[in-house]
Amino acid sequence: MNHAMEITQERVLNPVRGIADPEERLRALIRLHIEVVLSPRDREITVMLHENHPLPPALRKRINSRKKDYIHFLESLMAEVQEKTQKETQKEAHSRLHHPHHARSKVSPRAAAFALLGMINWIYQWYKPEGELQAQNLIPQFTDLIFGGIFA
């Protein structure tokens, strides 16, 4: 499980940290996280997703704290993207003389983070490499779901 967290750190977190634009950072995170979950050579990711109950408490605590770091990273990224898209929407609204006060209720960054993780981390349960939902189709669809749903 520690190895699974290392993989996540190396292949998802480290590469996206360098991306300045929050939207681009989130798009990259979605893509890289899906690629890690679907990578045939990294089956330990799926172990990490479902097998932490048998761990001794001290080890479980250590893994959970790494998971929490990832969730906090994602949560603050969601907040950043929300802020950015909100500002853009307000600018558009002002230019059309609409009132930006009619904004829909916002999805909280925490709910958004857990929703995204739930979507991606469950893929391995139904994914078939020979099925019609290939990774290259899934990535844009999941990205659209997040951007079209959470940030709409």
N, C-alpha and C positions, 0 to 999 in steps of 0.2 A: 504493500500500500504506500509505503514511503517512496518507493520507486515510481509508482503511479503519480504521486505528487511532484516528484522530480521532473517527470515527463511533462506534466502540465506547466510547471514553472519554466522549463526549457523551451517547449514548443509553442506555448500559448502566451504566458505572461511576459517573458523576456522580450520576444519579438514585438509585442504590441506596445510595450511601455515607451518605446522610442517614437511612436506615431503621435505627432502634435495634435492633429484635428480629432476631437472626441468621436465624431461620427465614423471617420475612417478607422479609428482605433477599435470601435465596437464591431464594425464590419469585419475587420481582420480577426478579432477575437472569436466571432461566430464561426468564421471559416476554419480557423485553426483548431478550435475546440471540436468541431464536427470531424475534422480530419483525424484528430487524435482518437476520438471515440470509435471511428470507423477503421482505424489502422489495424490491419490483421496482425502486425507484429507486436502490438501493444495491448494484448488481452488483459493485462493486469489492471488497466483502467476500469474494466467492467467489474473486476474483483473489488476494487476500491469502492465502486458505486454501491455495492450491495452486501459486502461481507465485513462491515466493521463491528458488528455486534459481538463476535467471539473474541475480539481483542481484549487483552488485559487492560484495565482502566488507565494505567499510565500511558500506554501506547495509544489507546483510543484518544486520550486527551491531546496527545501530540499531533496525531493525524487530524483530529477535529479542529485544532487551532490553525493548521495549514489550510484546511477547507474554508474556515472562517475568513482567513486572509484573502482567499480568492473571492469569496462572496462580497467582502467589503470593497475590494478592488472593483468588482463588477457593479456593485451598488453605487459607488461614487462616479463610475463611468456613466451609468444610466442617468444619474442626476445631471452630469455635465451635458449629455446629449439632450436631455429634456430642456435644460436652460437654453441651449443653443437653438433648438427647434422652436421654443417659445418666443425667443427674441425675433427670429425670422418671421414667425406667424404674426407677431405684433406689428412688425414693420410693414408687412403686406397689408394687414388690416388698416393701419393708419394711412397707407397710400391709397386705399380704396374708401377711406372715410367710414369704415365699419367700426363697431365697438368691439375691442378685443375682450370685453368682459364676458362674452358668451362662451368662453372656452369650456370644453368638456371637463368633467372631473378628471384629475390626473391620476395615472397609475403611480403608486409610490415607487421610488427607485428600488426599494427592498423587494416589493412584490414583483417588479420587473426582473430583477436579478434572479429570483427564485424561479420565475416562470421560464426564463431563458434556459437556466440550468436544467430544469425539469424536462423541457422539450429536448434538449440536446442529449442529456444523460440517459434518456429512455430509448434513444434510437436503436441501440444494440439489441433491444428486446424484439424488434420487429424487422430490422433491416436484413435484406437478402441481397448479396452482391449481384445476383443475377436478376433481381427484381427491376421494376421500371423506375423506382425512386433511387437513382444512382446518386452518389455524393455530389456530382456536379449539378444535379437538379435540386437536390436537397438544400444545398448552401444558399442559392438565391431565393428559394421558397421560404426557408426559415428566416432569412434576412428580411424579406418582404413582410412576413408575419410580424416580426418585431417592430420594424419601422412603420408599417402600415397600421399596426394595432396599438402598441404602447405609445408611439410618438405621433399618432394621427391627430 
